């Protein structure tokens, strides 16, 4: 059974950093686009980063560009979301999924909570 598991969330002060991990069972992440999404309280889920399965640049939502970076460790079947210079507006539940369009993703995790507060 394929699973995606996010980890690394927590409470951080504004300006701080966190690294989220998205670990997959099997070799799924080697074959799939990977989308990082987030959903803040009272707001719609939004795509914040999309890493293509084939060679190419990861795309980012404007509000996180320059602060967030996606990387992949194929040997560990894990994709990372490095978040720096965090702002209170980044507070949300963060998800990874095996597509950059949530409605067609076959697999997604349960989410990792990120709270940015002083």
C-alpha positions as CSV (number, residue, x, y, z in Angstrom):
1,X,0.0,0.0,0.0
2,X,1.4,3.3,-1.0
3,X,1.7,5.9,1.7
4,X,3.0,9.4,1.9
5,X,4.0,10.7,5.3
6,X,4.8,14.3,6.1
7,X,6.9,15.2,9.1
8,X,8.9,18.1,10.4
9,X,6.2,20.6,11.2
10,X,6.0,22.6,14.4
11,X,6.0,26.0,16.0
12,X,8.5,28.5,14.9
13,X,9.0,32.2,15.4
14,X,8.7,34.7,12.5
15,X,11.9,34.7,10.5
16,X,12.7,31.1,11.5
17,X,13.1,28.0,9.4
18,X,11.6,24.5,9.2
19,X,12.2,21.6,6.9
20,X,9.3,19.3,6.0
21,X,9.8,15.8,4.8
22,X,7.5,13.8,2.5
23,X,8.4,10.1,2.7
24,X,6.9,7.6,0.3
25,X,6.7,3.9,0.4
26,X,8.0,2.2,-2.7
27,X,9.6,4.2,-5.5
28,X,6.6,6.3,-6.2
29,X,8.3,9.7,-5.8
30,X,10.8,8.8,-8.5
31,X,7.9,8.5,-11.0
32,X,5.6,11.2,-10.0
33,X,5.4,15.0,-10.0
34,X,5.3,16.1,-6.4
35,X,3.1,18.9,-5.2
36,X,3.4,20.7,-1.9
37,X,0.1,22.2,-0.8
38,X,-1.0,24.1,2.3
39,X,-4.3,25.0,3.8
40,X,-4.6,27.8,6.3
41,X,-7.6,28.0,8.7
42,X,-10.6,29.2,6.9
43,X,-8.9,29.2,3.5
44,X,-8.8,27.0,0.4
45,X,-6.0,24.5,-0.1
46,X,-3.3,26.0,-2.4
47,X,-0.4,24.7,-4.4
48,X,2.8,26.3,-3.2
49,X,5.4,24.2,-5.1
50,X,5.5,21.7,-7.9
51,X,8.5,19.4,-8.6
52,X,8.3,17.7,-12.0
53,X,9.0,14.0,-12.2
54,X,11.3,14.5,-15.2
55,X,14.1,16.9,-15.4
56,X,13.0,20.5,-15.0
57,X,12.7,23.4,-12.6
58,X,10.5,23.3,-9.6
59,X,7.8,26.1,-9.7
60,X,6.8,28.1,-6.7
61,X,3.9,30.2,-5.7
62,X,4.9,33.8,-5.7
63,X,4.4,34.3,-2.0
64,X,6.9,31.6,-1.1
65,X,9.4,32.1,-4.0
66,X,12.9,32.8,-2.7
67,X,12.0,31.5,0.8
68,X,11.0,27.9,0.1
69,X,13.0,25.3,-1.7
70,X,12.0,21.7,-2.7
71,X,14.6,19.0,-3.0
72,X,14.5,15.2,-3.5
73,X,16.5,12.4,-2.1
74,X,15.7,9.5,-4.5
75,X,17.6,6.9,-2.5
76,X,15.4,7.7,0.6
77,X,12.2,8.1,-1.5
78,X,11.8,11.5,0.2
79,X,11.0,15.0,-0.9
80,X,11.8,18.0,1.3
81,X,10.4,21.4,1.6
82,X,12.9,23.8,3.2
83,X,11.1,26.8,4.5
84,X,13.1,29.9,5.5
85,X,12.2,33.4,6.7
86,X,8.8,32.1,7.8
87,X,6.0,34.6,8.2
88,X,2.8,34.3,10.3
89,X,0.9,34.0,7.0
90,X,2.7,30.7,6.4
91,X,0.8,29.1,9.2
92,X,-1.1,26.2,7.7
93,X,-1.4,22.4,7.4
94,X,1.1,21.4,4.7
95,X,0.6,18.4,2.5
96,X,2.6,16.6,-0.2
97,X,0.9,14.8,-3.0
98,X,1.8,12.8,-6.1
99,X,0.6,15.4,-8.5
100,X,0.5,19.2,-8.7
101,X,-3.2,19.2,-9.2
102,X,-4.9,18.0,-6.0
103,X,-8.0,16.8,-7.7
104,X,-6.1,14.2,-9.7
105,X,-3.5,13.2,-7.2
106,X,-3.7,9.5,-6.4
107,X,-1.8,9.8,-3.1
108,X,-1.3,12.4,-0.5
109,X,-0.3,12.5,3.1
110,X,-2.2,13.5,6.3
111,X,-0.3,16.8,6.6
112,X,2.2,18.5,8.8
113,X,1.1,21.5,10.9
114,X,3.3,24.6,10.7
115,X,2.6,27.5,13.1
116,X,4.5,30.7,12.8
117,X,4.0,32.8,15.8
118,X,6.0,34.8,18.3
